[in-house]
Amino acid sequence: MEGFLAALGISFAVIFVAELGDKSQLMAMTFATRFKTIPVLIGITVATAVVHLVSVGIGYGLGATLPTGWISLIAGVAFLAFGAWTLRGDKLTDDEKSKAERSTGSAILAVGGAFFLAELGDKTMLATITLATQHGWFGVWVGSTVGMVAADALAILVGRYLGRHLPEKVIKYGAAALFAIFGIWLIAEGVIEVR
């Protein structure tokens, strides 16, 4: 149970921070202006659960086949890359924004499909894979899914009720710093194990 709680907590924190300012969070705000909040959150949750289940499957498989020292080194470098990616920022393309605004079918299907496609290869998917190489798959899956949904729910609330944006620079630099800290920590662990 202790391993599950550790995986859950770490995954929640990492994915919540990674999702802040991400393009799927911007999509959540856009969908929330068109549809009711609950169907938007259901669509986000279903898509996220599916994508992150695939992610932890990949990460768990890699973790079982590669030596842990090398996994730590690779994961550390990946987290440093995620930090740089976060500093670069994410923006919705005009096409993505217009698709979110035009969608007229079932809100749950529209949101779920858009989120599923947007998350494939996204930094939150890659971070979930990385986390699953080192922690229990179930805790990582639950934690990463809940972390992403919580960050998107926050975006919906902020976008809908406050009508203003979170300070992007603070979010961007804070998230990048957390990724850098995790990256350095994992690299240090990997160097100690490989030696």
N, C-alpha and C positions, 0 to 999 in steps of 0.2 A: 504494500500500500504506500510505503514511503517513496519508492521509486516512481509510482504512478503520480503522486502529488508533486514530486520534483519536476517530472516531465510536463505535467499539466501547468504548473506555475511558470516554468521557464518558457514554454511554448506560448502560453497566453501573452506573457510580457513581450517577447520578441516579435510575435506576429501583430499584436496590437500596435506597437511602435512602428513596425514596418508598414502597416496599412495607413498610418496617418499621412495624409497628403498624396496617397497613391491614386492612380487613375480610377480604380474601382470604387474608391471612396467618393471621388467626384461623380462617378456614375450613380452611386447611391443617392447623392443629393439631387441629381437631375431626375432620376426616377421618382423620388419623393415629391417633386413638384407636380408630377403627372398622375401618380397613383396614390392610393391610401397607404399609410405607413406599414400596417401589418402584412399585406400581400408582398410589399417590397422586401420586408425583413424575412418572410418565409422563402421567397425566391433566392435571396442572398444566402440564407442558411443552407438550403438544399444544395445549391451550386458549390458553396464553400466546402460542405461536408464531403461531397463527391470528389472534388479536386484534391482536397487534403488527404482523403483516404488513399487515392492513387499515389500522392506524394509520399505518405508514410510507408506505403508498400515498397516503393522504389528505395527510399532511405533505409528501411529495415533490411531489405535485400543486400544493399551495398554494405551496411554495417556488419552483416553476418559473413560477408566474403572477404572484406579487406581488413588488414591489421589496424587495431585501434589507434596506434601512434600516427600512422599515415592519415587516417580519417580525421584525427584532430588537426593535423597540419592543413589538410585540404579544406576542412570546415572553417578553420581560422582565416585562411586566405579568402574563402567564399564570403565570410562575414565582413571582411575588410572591403571586398568588392561591393557587397550590399550597402555598406556605408557610403561608398563613393556614388553608387547608383542613387541613393537617397539624396545626396547633395545635388546631383544633377537634376532631380525632380521628375515628376510625371505630369503630363497634361493630356486631357482628352483631345483627340483629333476632331476636326469638324465633322468627319464622317461618324465617329463614335457618338458624338453629342447629338447629331441629327437622328441617329438610330434610336437613341434613348428617348428622344423627344417625340418621334413618330410612332413608336410602338403602340398598337391598338388592340392586340390580342389579350389574352389572359395576362394580368399583371404578373402573376407568379411565374408563368412560363416565359414571358418576355424578360423579366428581371433575371430569372434563373439561367436562361440561355445566354444572355449577354454577359453575366458574371462568369459563367463557366468558361466561355471563350476568352474573356479578358484575363482570367487567372492562369490560363495555360502558359507556362514559361515565365510568369510574372515573378518578381522578387519574393513575394510571400510563398509561392509554391516552392521555389528553390530553397528558401529558408526552412520551410517545413521538411523538405527532403533532407537537408543538412542536419536539422535537429533530430530526425528519426534515425540517423546513423549512430547516434550516441545515447538516445533515451528510448524508453519503452514506446512502442508504436501507438498504443491505445491512449496513453497520456498525452503524447504529442498531437495525435489526431483531435482529441477533445479540446485540448488547450489552444491549438492553432485555429480550430474552427470557431470556438467561443471568442478568442481574441480578435479575429477578423470581423465577426458579426458585431461585437461590441464597438469596435472602431467605426464600422459603417453606421451603426445605430447612432453613435455620437455625431457623425457627420450629418445624418438625417435631422437629428434634433437641432443641431447648430444651424444647419442650412434653413430649416423650416421655421423655427421659432425665434431665433435670434437675428436671422437675416444678415449676418455678417460672417466673415471668415476668421478662423483661428489664425493667429500670427504665423504665417508660413515660415519665416526665417527661424523662429524659435523651434518649431516642430522639426524642420529640416535638419538643423544643427544638432538638436537633442537626439533625434533618431540616428543620425550618422555617428554621433559620439557613442551611443549605446552599441551599435554594430561594431565600432572600432574596439571598444572594451571587450566585447565577447570574442572578437577575432583575435586580439592579442592574447587573451586568456587561453583560447583553444590552441593557438600556435605554441605558447609556452608549455601547455600540457603535452602536445605532440612531440616537441623537442625532447622533453624529459623522458617520454616513453620510448622514442626511437633510439636514444643513446644507449 
